[in-house]
Amino acid sequence: MAASKPVEAAVVAAAAPSSGSGVGGGGATAGPGTGGLPRWQLALAVGAPLLLGAGAMYLWSRQRRRREAGGRGDAGGLKRNSERKTPEGRASPAPGSGHPDGSGAHLEMNSLDRAQAAKNKGNKYFKAGKYEQAIQCYTEAISLCPIEKNADLSTFYQNRAAAFEQLQKWKEVAQDCTKAVELNPKYVKALFRRAKAHEKLDNKKECLEDVTAVCILEGFQNQQSMLLADKVLKLLGKEKAKEKYKNREPLMPSPQFIKSYFSSFTDDIISQPMLKGEKSDEDKDKEGEASEVKENSGYLRAKQYMEEENYDKIISECSKEIDAQGKYMAEALLLRATFYLLIGNANAAKPDLDKVISLKEANVKLRANALIKRGSMYMQQQQPLLSTQDFNMAADIDPQNADVYHHRGQLKILLDQVEEAVADFDECIRLRPESALAQAQKCFALYRQAYTGNNSSQIQAAMKGFEEVIKKFPRCAEGYALYAQALTDQQQFGKADDMYDKCIDLEPDNATTYVHKGLLQLQWKQDLDRGLELISKAIEIDNKCDFAYETMGTIEVQRGNMEKAIDMFNKAINLAKSEMEMAHLYSLCDAAHAQTEVAKKYGLKPPTL
């Protein structure tokens, strides 16, 4: 979600479809945007979905018994990864099907027998690859079949659709599948074949609705249908996000978000307090009051606005310094680029960052910081090679800059290069032994490696490391947040809850801590009311916390409250800071829409909390 520190949001999204904001992230905890729980664990915390790409609500982690196949045909008897390519005999029984009573039964059976014979002949042609002849036979079966034999008639239409599919006649496939579904609304084969036809016809909305129905009917047990759902959700999300992001109004994040972002840098000149020489003499000793700028400098005025948390005026003041080619032009370029990133305008930020990096006469700290931020931007845009090049260049030009190693370490975590990440964190700690954040991140890297590898001794060593970090740095909220996540993984819920409480004591205005504490209540105690209360508190603290809206929406989906879920997702979409993040949120929203439509059409709903 929106996050507060470079590169780290991408770490959060390591096993999820979306990355953090266009700015960057906040470590495994992802600062104000994603807090103490990375997205690769978010699904486990919620307790119901397991993320696969964008369609979070399609995959459920709770184990449920497979339906017995006996006598149920396709709707209940499909195996995982079944291909659904071949024609079939009788369809799944439809309500009301069966032999009618009365004197005409013998004649009807003869008609049905002739229809079945035509179908069987069509099946032989189908298996021989003679699809045109198969279509003729299935058409004959349809014409012979008594109209009240819904189950048999739906099979004949579905078989003819299968033959049309082999000839890539997608419109005919969709039409015949529609006939089959009208006769048998829960006919999985027909629904899935129609979904594939809609995909070929580029009818993404209709494809999504059909494959959603299939996923629910199959109890989310068939990988083939779930992958199609995931695919179409991603395509829809990307299409909508591209258009929305192009026309979006820039939105400044909350002050807490911005302060947390800058706090992740220790060698960042532009975020340092104004020097006495930069303030007017009469205000040098006035504590608690905004100082007037001594020089007529747009950059220094922008710095003053930063101290006053009047962030909306910073870009315009930096632009004045740049246009005047003042003596702080390099600083103004970097500060303007940083705020462009904060409002999600990476296209505007990149030229400014490029120029700072190319200014050989500029302070090396400025150039290194610009490289870190451009590298983080590239990572958000899923360009890891360019990102790595920028971080390596920053280390080359400023080898004593602790920020470079800290943020590059987070990049290495994302790339699953844990040993290299640990080496970078060690170098950061060597340069700045008091860096609590780097030490906490190192523990997280070691823990994640042990957790992924299921190495119990290494897990225990990492947990001990967390204890040492919070003992040595009791004021580091990030350390408690990371430790809370590890404790949650180990199902030590009570202690994890205590760690989140310490985070709240240290940073009472950090909305995402409340979100993660709320998620913990769901996983630990299944206390939905308390969980939602804490997430609502997060929104009260920061009404620009898109992570809170997304999480609330995900929970409402699982409760079956689709309208409220859609409202929450739309609010998160309007706050998204990158096109990629927006695409992910649109996918969640579209999935909720699809479930709403499926419920209306077929009366199908997934399991709820």
Secondary structure, 3 states (H helix, E strand, C coil): CCCCCCCHHHHHCCCCCCCCCCCCCCCCCCHHHHCCCCHHHHHHHHCCECCCCCCHHHCECCCCCCCCCCCCHHHHHCCCCCCCCCCCCCCCCCCCCCCCCCCCHHHHHHHHHHHHHHHHHHHHHHHCCCHHHHHHHHHHHHHHCCCCCHHHHHHHHHHHHHHHHHCCCHHHHHHHHHHHHHHCCCCHHHHHHHHHHHHHCCCHHHHHHHHHHHHHHCCCCCHHHHHHHHHHHHHHHHHHHHHHHHCCCCCCCCHHHHHHHHHCCCCCHHHCCCCHHHECHHHCCCCCCCCCECCCCHHHHHHHHHHCCCHHHHHHHHHHHHHCCCCCHHHHHHHHHHHHHHCCCHHHHHHHHHHHHHCCCCCHHHHHHHHHHHHHHHHHCCCHHHHHHHHHHHHHHCCCCHHHHHHHHHHHHHCCCHHHHHHHHHHHHHHCCCCHHHHHHHHHHHHHHHHHCCCHHHHHHHHHHHHHHHHHCCCCHHHHHHHHHHHHHCCCHHHHHHHHHHHHHHCCCCHHHHHHHHHHHHHHHCCHHHHHHHHHHHHHHCCCCHHHHHHHHHHHHHHCCHHHHHHHHHHHHHHCCCHHHHHHHHHHHHHHHHHHHHHHHHCCCCCCC
